[in-house]
């Protein structure tokens, strides 16, 4: 099973990020080209937490997650919630996350993909990423890159359907 | 036309009985709230507004965010004053009410009417502000009524904690002859983030909205876009034409009245365009340049002074290069005096000159210094005419 980079399946019109600094927005970490540039990152604003909501264009299965950040301000605890819309910081603790990843300083600098609990992410329409704290414990969290790898679920390609010819 | 859900927090504490705003603080506040409800629901039909009271027995939500203006106006009736305002819980409850709004695409806004003293300290308010900022809620604060020491600073601190990209505002309204709502109408609380609530007038709902080209971008986005693009193209074309004319004028001999007149109009348009892009100019700069123009015209033969004056006053403060180009073209134009005589007629027309001056930003035609300059310009044009009449008279005599 080939895991592909799911960046092409992100529904950009619905992507939201709470508590981001408007000069350093989530596009810097998600979009192709921007995320490869280590100088462009998404930064948190009022405090060190970030809440990112990513809807997909079709149903996908998530296999692994790659997060890259600087050694000090990069994320430490990252919780993922599958298929929960419009979460806020207040209700983020109301339900258990689908998976939690703790990054060490070397992992976050390397940005290598981390395998997720595949069984929890079989039928994903949207994913919410809650970055709870960062490596150094400072007030600002910086993320250079966020990438998901996985596969799409077989869905009907409407263009392939042919009309039944009238006799 | 931003899609927004708003919660209005009303102060109905004992301090609102005071009559320093007509007829009473509470009534003035109620009028302002009614106007805001109307403005919000009018600017976008999907906007919702909710109301809660901050004092009384406790913070009470009168209506959750709704589009129904009638319901909002109705719940403003029969409100009683009493107790103390609890701003911290009120803002938090407002935030909760917004969180449970039906349309999650709406932006979140809280408007607080702070008329009584605030018993919370700055730290508490700042932490509330931070929470609002984290959840991307904007906050508008109307500071009126009781003037407590420390109240404006506390509210300013709250605003800085919440403010994200100038989406939150604070307005301080001291007691005075003007009604609270009248003062509010001109503030960003009403007009939103610079979009202009100019479509809404206190007198009542107005049918025509004040959009750029008289076309509502929401109703007909393609038409609005086409109009905007064609306007920008026209402006770019005019600027290009003006630049070309300035270059041609300095290299060729431009005595032709029509071409110099058209040059003037394109210059006026260019200066209008450049003026539009500049901030308001101080009066002294305009005066200095006009004086310079007059001085230059003093040095040249009378028949040309009129032309120089018109052009100098039109080539206004912003563009020194433009002024230099005009100077050069005028020097070339000296040689042909026939065209210039018609210019003096143009200058004589006071209405034309004052309309040209009036169209220049930063120049007030009623200002005494401008009036003096106008008078001196006319004095010169009259003397120029007198000289021409004298020249004509001898010629007639010769015949």
Interface residues (C-beta under 8 A of the other chain):
Chain A: X18 X19 X22 X45 X46 X47 X49 X85 X86 X88 X89 X90
Chain B: X99 X104 X130 X131 X133 X134 X135 X136 X161 X164 X165
